[in-house]
């Protein structure tokens, strides 16, 4: 059954994006108007994150989020078959010089982004990097069939899929020689047992992962924030911003704070383009 479903999905993914966006419009009507997919979660997240915005402004962001979310879903579907040429036309970059700068320092690079649409299209980024190898960190899917297919999709252009559980071991044994780039989607909500650090993010007490901070400092890696903006439907642009220590070297958790500060500004500039349907703050009150 999985194989049949995948075959159908793959064939649909081969349709032009102009056709897939018709599906997106239908899905928007279904999720926003009929079902109200996670409506209360989205509204609560928006109200707490933007306490100064009016109800009218919150409603507008809410509606626009559904449109972007549905576009993200069909664009991710398209990722199964999209060509590098089409990705190059739809996903552009600036300030790529930071990677040459880090490579010249003989440091591997840690690329950090949030759940800003469309992070899945970073699969086409590897050709622009001066490193010999690249790896995208992910959480393993329970279904082995779909875990394999999703990882194959993400690795179509040469990026290795790296299970979060294997990250530390893999990175510690890999030479820090400027030849490897790692991509972290680093704004997930930690499991209750994995919460060790909180910050103020979008006006809320927020539990965050801070393991990437420890790894980057221990390995003396270069760190880059990937600021992604949706220019128009199906077209995105990422500006790469190097995260540097305020003093001679990074303080403990300084990378965490700088990353979330940059992400927060990114979200505030384009508030409908972040994953508001995620229960990001479900463990916000656990800190004693």
Secondary structure, 3 states (H helix, E strand, C coil): CHHHHHHHHHHHHCCCHHHHHHHHHHHHHHHHHHHCCCHHHHHHHHHHHCCCCCHHHHHHHHHHHHHHHHHHHHHHHHCCCCCHHHHHHHEEEECCHHHHHHHHCCCCEEEEECCECCHHHHHHHHHHCCCCEEEEEECCCCCHHHHHHHHHHHCCCCCEEEEHHHHHHHHHHCCCCCCEEEEEECCCCCCHHHCCEEEEECCEEEEECCHHHHHHHHHCCEEEEEEEEEEECCEEEEEEEEECCCCCCCCCCHHHHHHHHHHHHHHHHCHHHECCCCCCCCCCCCCC
